[in-house]
């Protein structure tokens, strides 16, 4: 499944939710499915700066694709980072760099977040792009 297809799938799923309470619960449920990170990966270099909660994103490059793993000490940020991991993990660096984050606007996530959480979301998306650039240069 392409990144665009994964994004569209999320847009479709969110369109069935009537209000923000349901969307909030759905995001939290997504976070519960996230495997998380082992303690040795919860290091400063994986910590996302600018998040209200602690959020870590790690990346592994295998077979020409980036695989993300993440964790957070907050239930909402864990759900948000789970969304991003599900969309971008398993794709080439070029696919990630060519993609956009418009689906976040389309599901209305930014409208729902406080300014500090919106800044954290932006920091998470930047980190995913940063990993793509770093691994593309590395290969």
Secondary structure, 3 states (H helix, E strand, C coil): CCHHHHHHHHHHHHHCCCCHHHHHHHHHHHHHHCCCCCHHHCCHHHECCCCCCCEEEEEEEECCEEEEEEEECCHHHHHHHHHHHHHHCCECHHHHHHCCCHHHHHCCHHHHCCHHHHHHHHHHHHHHHHHHHHHHHHC
